[in-house]
C-alpha cells in the first residue's frame, strides 16, 4: 500500500461475501463457451463440432458409476428429451480443476478411511490458501481457507474430514435481449416492454481526477454483458446462479461443526454456488460423496448457445431438488474419486453439464486406487505426485511408427522410445512428446479453427477428439485445408514431430537428450506488483521447473507455445481419518503475504517435490512445534 500510495478501506462482511462470488467467477466460465460453441457451429456445422468437441466417453469414468449407485428411483420420463439435445454436446476441458478421493477402511493398511484432496487453481503470489486451525468452544477444525473468509473450506474437525473439487455445472446462460429502439433501458419480454434496473457505479482510478462512471443494466435474466464482450453483435444478458443469492458461509460454518453424514449433508443444503464435488469420511468408518448447488432446470434447451430472451421459452423453471442431486454413501466400490470428470451416467434424469474435464486424471486415479489391496498414506502421496501421461501413452506409438528422416529425428526417436510416459522435469522424452503434442493439436484442428475465426490462443482443440481419430490414418481432420495437397495422419505427425525438433533445437541445440521437459515447463509465482520492474525481484518467486502437464494427476496446467504454468495443485492434504496426527498438508508458496518475511515463499520447494508437512491438530503437538505466539486483543 505504501508503494501504491493507497490507504485501504476497512474490511467488511460485504467484502467476505464478495470473495465467495469471486471464487464462483474463477471456477465458472460457461457463458464464454456458449459464445465459442455458437461461433464454431456457425462456421463448421453441428456434425463437425460434434467431432471436434466429442461427448464424454460413454464408458466413463464417472464419479458415481452404475455399480456404485443406481438412479432408477428418480423420475426418468424426460430422459428421452434430454438425450435429444446432444447434437452440440462435448467436453470443453480447461485447466482449472482438482482431484479428491476417499477410500474406506477395507482398502487401507490401517483399516481406517483415508481422504486426499488437491484443488487446482491459478498460480499466484501470495498463495490463494491460508492454512489455519480454529479452536473454540464451538469449533475445532483445521485445514485451509481463503484470507478474509471465515471458517475452514477444506480439512477436518474432530469427527469428519472432507475435500472438494469443482463440478463445473452449466449454471450460466446468455439471453439475447430485444431492446426498445426508443428507450435503451427497456427490453421486450412476452410482447411487453419491461424496465431495466440501472445501477450507477463509480470506480476510482489512480491518477484520474474524476472516477470512471459505469451504468450496469439489469434485465430479469441478469446484467447486460455486451459492453465487456468484444465479439458480441447482440445485447446479451447473463443469468447465473451466483448472482441470485445464497448462504455460502452459513454452509461453511455448519460444515466445520458437522459430526456425521446427516449433519454434513445438512450443511451442504446451503452451499448454492460454486457447486463442488465433496468427498466425506468420518471416524465411524463411513465414506460418501455429495454434489451440492443450485443447478437450473430449463423449460427448453440446455443453455449450450445463447437463446432468445424475449419469448419466455427458455426460462429456468427451478433447481434440481437437493435430495435428487448426485450423492452416494458407503458405496460397494469402497472408494469415491473425482477429478472434474462427469458425475453420473446419462441414466441420471437431470442435466448438469456437457463441459466436463477430459477423463485422463480420473482414469489414472481410479487405476492407482485399484492397483493395491491395502493403501497407505505414502501411496496417497504417490498418487498426488503421479505424472503419468495417458495421452502420451496413446499417441507416442504413432510417432515412433514414422520412418525417421535424418540423424536428428533418429536420435530424438530413440529418446522418445525410452520414455516411460511420465512428465518429469528431467525427462527429455516428456519434453519431445509435449511439444509434438502441441503441434499435433494445432496442425490437426488449426485449419478448421482458423476458418471459424478461433485463434490457437483461445482454444486449440480437444485431446479426446484427437484420440478418437488417431487410429484412422485418412481421417478428414488430418487434411490441412490451407494446402492444395490432401494430408493424412502420418503427414501431420511428421510435420508436428519436425516442428517440435525445430522448437527444441533453436532453444537448446541439437542434443535431444538435453531437451528436458522442465527447461520450458516453468512455474512462476507472480505477484500483482511484480509485473513492474524492478519490483519483480522483490515480489515474484521462480521460475521453477514444474512436473506434470495439463492431463496428469499432479497437474501443472500450461499454455501451449511457451509452456508457462498457469494452474497448479494449490493445496494438498492427505487425512488419516481418526488418527489425525498422521495427516499431512501443504500449499504452494508460504503462509505470509509479506515479501520480506521468511514464510513468504518457503513452501515452494516442498510443493515442487510434493513433500507434505504434518497437519498439526492436537494441542500438545502444536505447542511443541510452535515458532511463536501472536495475541490479538480488541481495542
LOPAKOL-55166 format. One record per residue (C-alpha): residue in one letter; x, y, z. Coordinates in pm, whole numbers, padded with zeros to 5 digits, always signed. Layout:
<sites>
aXYZ/...
</sites>
This chain:
<sites>
x+00000+00000+00000/x+00295+00229+00059/x+00422+00164-00293/x+00078+00231-00439/x+00018+00541-00232/x-00314+00389-00130/x-00493+00361+00203/x-00726+00060+00213/x-01077+00085+00346/x-01167-00134+00646/x-01267-00490+00562/x-01640-00551+00592/x-01870-00855+00582/x-01968-00748+00230/x-01606-00797+00121/x-01614-01152+00256/x-01940-01225+00075/x-01793-01079-00245/x-01497-01317-00219/x-01740-01606-00247/x-01862-01452-00575/x-01503-01414-00695/x-01446-01786-00645/x-01768-01859-00835/x-01637-01648-01120/x-01295-01815-01105/x-01445-02165-01116/x-01703-02096-01386/x-01693-01973-01744/x-01975-02145-01920/x-02112-01828-02079/x-01785-01782-02268/x-01800-02137-02404/x-02157-02068-02523/x-02017-01795-02745/x-01730-02013-02868/x-01961-02306-02938/x-02202-02083-03132/x-01910-01945-03332/x-01786-02294-03421/x-02131-02423-03515/x-02191-02121-03738/x-01866-02183-03929/x-01834-02563-03928/x-02183-02703-03875/x-02316-02921-03597/x-02172-03250-03727/x-01815-03122-03738/x-01846-02958-03398/x-01974-03286-03252/x-01648-03447-03368/x-01433-03152-03265/x-01592-03140-02919/x-01693-03503-02862/x-01921-03623-02584/x-01778-03754-02262/x-01679-04122-02309/x-01981-04344-02251/x-01768-04588-02054/x-01669-04318-01802/x-01504-04297-01559/x-01791-04143-01362/x-01771-04013-01008/x-02074-04228-00921/x-02064-04522-01165/x-02364-04753-01210/x-02203-05018-00992/x-02186-04770-00702/x-02543-04641-00723/x-02848-04653-00948/x-03079-04358-01005/x-03373-04575-01102/x-03581-04433-00816/x-03588-04090-00983/x-03840-03989-01248/x-03680-04064-01586/x-03979-03972-01801/x-03791-03681-01955/x-03466-03863-02029/x-03563-03904-02395/x-03596-03528-02431/x-03265-03487-02253/x-03093-03721-02499/x-03228-03530-02799/x-03026-03219-02721/x-02690-03395-02753/x-02624-03256-03101/x-02393-02995-02953/x-02259-03196-02663/x-01894-03200-02573/x-01603-03173-02338/x-01468-02824-02306/x-01174-02910-02087/x-01000-02611-01937/x-00709-02645-01697/x-00871-02527-01375/x-00956-02848-01196/x-00886-03056-00888/x-00854-03408-00753/x-01005-03566-00446/x-01073-03920-00340/x-01173-04116-00032/x-01144-04487+00049/x-01300-04684+00331/x-01110-04894+00582/x-01139-05214+00379/x-00891-05065+00130/x-00633-04924+00375/x-00350-05090+00563/x-00464-04922+00885/x-00828-05027+00847/x-00947-04664+00865/x-01081-04434+00593/x-00829-04206+00423/x-00906-03894+00222/x-00698-03686-00019/x-00757-03356-00195/x-00556-03123-00418/x-00753-02834-00571/x-00602-02689-00889/x-00621-02311-00911/x-00434-02030-01080/x-00072-01985-00979/x-00019-01667-00781/x+00179-01489-00513/x+00097-01486-00228/x-00074-01824-00210/x-00450-01822-00254/x-00479-02051+00052/x-00402-01995+00419/x-00359-02295+00646/x-00549-02246+00967/x-00670-02424+01281/x-00973-02274+01454/x-01023-02383+01814/x-01309-02253+02026/x-01590-02394+02241/x-01794-02434+01919/x-01526-02535+01667/x-01212-02747+01650/x-01137-02755+01279/x-00816-02748+01077/x-00737-02716+00709/x-00721-02441+00451/x-00920-02127+00392/x-00900-01810+00186/x-00770-01497+00356/x-01063-01283+00460/x-01304-01577+00467/x-01435-01716+00796/x-01406-02087+00861/x-01218-02374+00701/x-01308-02463+00340/x-01115-02792+00314/x-00999-03004+00608/x-01127-03195+00909/x-01269-03149+01256/x-01273-03399+01542/x-01534-03617+01371/x-01530-03582+00992/x-01298-03495+00703/x-01382-03360+00360/x-01233-03241+00033/x-01366-03056-00269/x-01322-03034-00645/x-01508-02821-00895/x-01816-02977-01057/x-01833-02719-01337/x-02209-02737-01387/x-02387-02536-01655/x-02524-02257-01435/x-02469-01965-01675/x-02695-01884-01969/x-02677-01600-02218/x-03004-01446-02336/x-03030-01230-02647/x-03243-00932-02544/x-03454-00712-02772/x-03400-00351-02669/x-03664-00083-02716/x-03534+00140-03000/x-03691+00437-02825/x-03557+00358-02477/x-03223+00179-02427/x-03324+00091-02071/x-03624-00119-02174/x-03634-00471-02314/x-03905-00698-02452/x-04047-00996-02268/x-04352-01185-02397/x-04466-00891-02608/x-04429-00626-02337/x-04158-00368-02271/x-04003-00408-01926/x-03785-00155-01747/x-03427-00250-01669/x-03279-00187-01328/x-02988+00054-01375/x-02709+00061-01117/x-02477+00360-01136/x-02123+00262-01041/x-01828+00496-00983/x-01479+00343-00992/x-01187+00546-00861/x-00874+00513-01074/x-00532+00624-00952/x-00407+00929-01141/x-00754+01042-01258/x-00924+01339-01103/x-01273+01202-01169/x-01391+00845-01116/x-01494+00628-01409/x-01872+00610-01430/x-02034+00283-01531/x-02403+00204-01570/x-02486-00163-01512/x-02817-00253-01679/x-03008-00549-01537/x-03287-00746-01703/x-03489-01031-01549/x-03214-01256-01687/x-02927-01063-01534/x-02678-00794-01634/x-02626-00688-01995/x-02278-00823-02080/x-02234-00675-02427/x-02008-00385-02315/x-01747-00638-02198/x-01788-00895-02479/x-01594-00760-02775/x-01731-01011-03030/x-02097-00971-02931/x-02329-00846-03203/x-02642-00862-02987/x-02743-00735-02645/x-02660-01033-02423/x-02782-01074-02064/x-02621-01325-01828/x-02825-01539-01593/x-02603-01703-01333/x-02684-01880-01009/x-02408-01691-00826/x-02596-01365-00886/x-02911-01495-00719/x-02827-01501-00351/x-02708-01787-00134/x-02594-01879+00215/x-02241-02000+00142/x-02085-01901+00474/x-02371-02049+00673/x-02286-02369+00490/x-01916-02334+00579/x-01991-02288+00949/x-02226-02588+00959/x-01972-02793+00765/x-01692-02705+01006/x-01904-02816+01302/x-02069-03126+01145/x-02027-03457+01330/x-02171-03713+01089/x-02308-03776+00739/x-02650-03629+00814/x-02507-03304+00953/x-02259-03290+00665/x-02542-03310+00412/x-02747-03056+00606/x-02457-02811+00582/x-02436-02857+00206/x-02804-02774+00155/x-02695-02411+00191/x-02399-02439-00050/x-02564-02288-00359/x-02255-02188-00557/x-01996-02274-00673/x-02105-02636-00695/x-01835-02872-00570/x-01767-03246-00555/x-01750-03309-00179/x-01595-03634-00059/x-01654-03730+00305/x-01524-03964+00572/x-01593-03995+00943/x-01437-04159+01245/x-01706-04429+01245/x-01563-04565+00920/x-01818-04419+00677/x-01736-04255+00345/x-01953-04066+00097/x-01994-03812-00179/x-02234-03519-00221/x-02276-03271-00502/x-02449-02954-00375/x-02552-02637-00557/x-02830-02465-00744/x-02841-02645-01080/x-03108-02494-01308/x-03389-02685-01474/x-03470-02525-01810/x-03806-02512-01985/x-03634-02571-02321/x-03280-02649-02434/x-02973-02685-02217/x-02810-02344-02249/x-02542-02462-02489/x-02563-02147-02704/x-02722-01803-02649/x-03104-01814-02668/x-03387-01568-02725/x-03469-01376-02410/x-03787-01208-02532/x-04002-01517-02597/x-04014-01671-02249/x-03944-02015-02399/x-03603-02064-02239/x-03665-01963-01879/x-03540-02152-01577/x-03825-02332-01405/x-03641-02415-01082/x-03341-02601-00949/x-03270-02972-00910/x-03402-03063-00561/x-03116-03116-00317/x-03223-03471-00232/x-03212-03560-00601/x-02863-03421-00659/x-02597-03692-00701/x-02474-03846-00376/x-02357-04184-00253/x-02294-04320+00098/x-02070-04619+00169/x-02062-04733-00196/x-01994-05101-00271/x-01687-04990-00468/x-01532-04885-00131/x-01400-04559-00277/x-01505-04238-00449/x-01271-04042-00679/x-01333-03711-00852/x-01126-03512-01099/x-01380-03275-01255/x-01499-03569-01462/x-01862-03649-01538/x-02051-03709-01217/x-02313-03963-01329/x-02400-04159-01644/x-02676-04047-01881/x-02928-04257-01687/x-02940-03972-01436/x-03252-03780-01544/x-03139-03423-01484/x-02899-03217-01695/x-02589-03098-01507/x-02337-03006-01777/x-02176-03110-02104/x-01848-02943-02021/x-01656-03197-01818/x-01282-03215-01787/x-01125-03477-02006/x-01122-03813-01828/x-00749-03876-01800/x-00686-03768-01439/x-00990-03957-01311/x-00895-04263-01514/x-00544-04266-01368/x-00657-04209-01007/x-00905-04497-01027/x-00637-04719-01182/x-00393-04643-00898/x-00656-04685-00625/x-00740-05028-00764/x-00376-05132-00810/x-00327-05225-00442/x-00548-05409-00197/x-00430-05207+00104/x-00336-04843+00057/x-00116-04630+00283/x-00061-04259+00333/x+00255-04288+00124/x+00052-04445-00157/x-00181-04145-00146/x+00121-03914-00167/x+00248-04104-00470/x-00090-04070-00641/x-00087-03696-00580/x+00265-03687-00729/x+00182-03906-01029/x+00285-03762-01366/x+00184-04045-01598/x+00054-03902-01926/x-00229-04108-02075/x-00227-03900-02398/x+00147-03966-02412/x+00096-04339-02382/x-00175-04334-02652/x-00008-04109-02907/x+00364-04185-02876/x+00347-04523-03060/x+00210-04341-03367/x+00507-04104-03362/x+00754-04390-03322/x+00596-04573-03618/x+00721-04299-03851/x+01036-04358-04052/x+01296-04111-03918/x+01428-03858-04167/x+01785-03766-04080/x+02010-03821-03783/x+01834-03570-03552/x+01496-03736-03591/x+01659-04072-03536/x+01819-03958-03209/x+01501-03787-03091/x+01301-04102-03160/x+01549-04305-02958/x+01491-04071-02662/x+01116-04094-02711/x+01137-04472-02737/x+01296-04488-02391/x+01033-04260-02235/x+00816-04411-01958/x+00526-04167-02024/x+00586-03972-01703/x+00609-03593-01743/x+00903-03540-01509/x+01116-03227-01516/x+01434-03411-01617/x+01268-03621-01885/x+01375-03542-02241/x+01118-03789-02369/x+00846-03586-02199/x+00991-03269-02349/x+00984-03409-02703/x+00635-03553-02667/x+00475-03246-02508/x+00591-03011-02783/x+00496-03264-03053/x+00154-03299-02889/x+00102-02922-02904/x+00193-02909-03271/x-00022-03216-03345/x-00330-03049-03195/x-00256-02727-03383/x-00185-02897-03716/x-00489-03126-03693/x-00755-02879-03584/x-00595-02542-03655/x-00722-02504-04011/x-01085-02563-03910/x-01050-02335-03608/x-00896-02067-03827/x-01193-02098-04062/x-01419-02036-03763/x-01216-01732-03656/x-01090-01904-03339/x-00724-01846-03258/x-00489-02108-03117/x-00452-01892-02804/x-00826-01909-02737/x-00865-02284-02794/x-00653-02546-02961/x-00891-02842-02979/x-00985-03145-02776/x-00741-03417-02676/x-01029-03667-02672/x-01116-03565-03028/x-00757-03633-03129/x-00756-03968-02953/x-01082-04059-03129/x-00933-04013-03476/x-00568-04107-03432/x-00620-04468-03544/x-00783-04351-03868/x-00493-04269-04099/x-00718-04098-04353/x-00948-03902-04123/x-01055-03577-04298/x-00941-03386-03991/x-00578-03455-04084/x-00614-03285-04422/x-00488-02928-04395/x-00745-02713-04573/x-00482-02443-04624/x-00272-02652-04864/x-00352-02799-05209/x-00238-03148-05103/x-00450-03398-04912/x-00261-03480-04593/x-00310-03793-04386/x-00230-03871-04023/x+00132-03962-04088/x+00191-03640-04282/x+00062-03436-03988/x+00253-03644-03735/x+00576-03600-03930/x+00520-03225-03964/x+00442-03192-03592/x+00742-03400-03487/x+00978-03193-03700/x+00832-02870-03566/x+00897-03000-03213/x+01259-03069-03302/x+01291-02721-03450/x+01146-02575-03130/x+01396-02752-02907/x+01691-02708-03142/x+01652-02331-03158/x+01639-02305-02779/x+01891-02564-02657/x+02085-02706-02952/x+02074-03035-03140/x+02116-03272-02846/x+01779-03442-02783/x+01899-03597-02455/x+01915-03243-02313/x+01561-03141-02407/x+01427-03191-02057/x+01062-03101-02000/x+01147-02881-01702/x+01360-02649-01916/x+01046-02497-02068/x+00769-02611-01830/x+00825-02343-01569/x+00616-02217-01280/x+00650-01852-01182/x+00462-01727-00878/x+00368-01379-00992/x+00256-01106-00753/x+00038-00822-00890/x+00310-00571-00807/x+00576-00797-00957/x+00462-00705-01307/x+00666-00385-01273/x+01045-00399-01278/x+01244-00396-01054/x+00963-00491-00812/x+00951-00838-00969/x+01272-00922-00782/x+01101-00846-00451/x+00751-00975-00507/x+00778-01268-00752/x+00921-01613-00690/x+01053-01855-00950/x+01057-01965-01219/x+01098-02325-01102/x+01072-02638-01319/x+00729-02798-01285/x+00631-03163-01300/x+00323-03294-01481/x+00113-03138-01755/x-00246-03049-01837/x-00373-03408-01804/x-00164-03568-01526/x-00281-03625-01169/x-00001-03396-01047/x-00140-03122-01264/x+00052-02821-01388/x-00174-02667-01649/x+00025-02473-01905/x-00024-02262-02211/x+00094-02403-02542/x+00390-02239-02710/x+00578-02103-02411/x+00457-02381-02175/x+00438-02139-01882/x+00244-02292-01594/x-00081-02116-01510/x-00267-02371-01297/x-00118-02574-01013/x-00209-02803-00727/x-00270-02505-00499/x-00312-02707-00180/x-00266-03072-00090/x-00397-03270+00203/x-00389-03638+00299/x-00602-03723+00601/x-00586-04034+00817/x-00940-04022+00949/x-00949-04064+01326/x-00572-04075+01368/x-00541-03706+01292/x-00174-03686+01395/x-00079-03880+01080/x-00240-03630+00845/x-00034-03416+00605/x-00081-03096+00408/x+00094-02825+00208/x+00019-02532-00017/x+00215-02362-00288/x+00409-02063-00169/x+00403-01981+00201/x+00183-01862+00482/x+00294-01499+00473/x+00178-01233+00231/x+00472-01004+00315/x+00757-01031+00060/x+01040-00971+00306/x+00911-01225+00559/x+01078-01568+00558/x+00747-01754+00517/x+00653-01566+00200/x+00788-01832-00035/x+00941-02103+00180/x+00696-02377+00074/x+00773-02363-00299/x+01049-02626-00288/x+00831-02872-00095/x+00538-02803-00328/x+00764-02873-00626/x+00877-03205-00475/x+00528-03299-00340/x+00665-03316+00014/x+00391-03257+00270/x+00434-03130+00624/x+00250-03257+00932/x-00107-03128+00954/x-00080-03044+01325/x-00407-03075+01516/x-00355-03187+01876/x-00264-02903+02112/x+00046-03069+02256/x+00186-03117+01904/x+00114-02752+01822/x+00281-02624+02138/x+00582-02850+02082/x+00631-02715+01729/x+00535-02351+01773/x+00753-02079+01626/x+00586-01805+01827/x+00260-01678+01969/x+00064-01379+01841/x-00212-01250+02066/x-00477-01018+01918/x-00680-00808+02164/x-00985-00591+02089/x-00933-00218+02115/
</sites>
